[in-house]
Amino acid sequence: MNEELNETKEIVRNCTKCNLCKNRTNIVFGDGDENADIMFIGEGPRCR
């Protein structure tokens, strides 16, 4: 599971599908136990 999360994090870090990639300095991918039974997902910035 950890390997899949790391691969997904790299995809997000290298994504150029919208204009956010031009100015981003950080990605907020997640925090906490990757084997947790529950996950909370918040809203991120919107592309324009």
Protein Blocks (a to p, Z undefined) as FASTA:
>chain_A
ZZmmmmmmmmmmmpckbmklmmgcbdcfbgcjfkbfbdcdddddddZZ
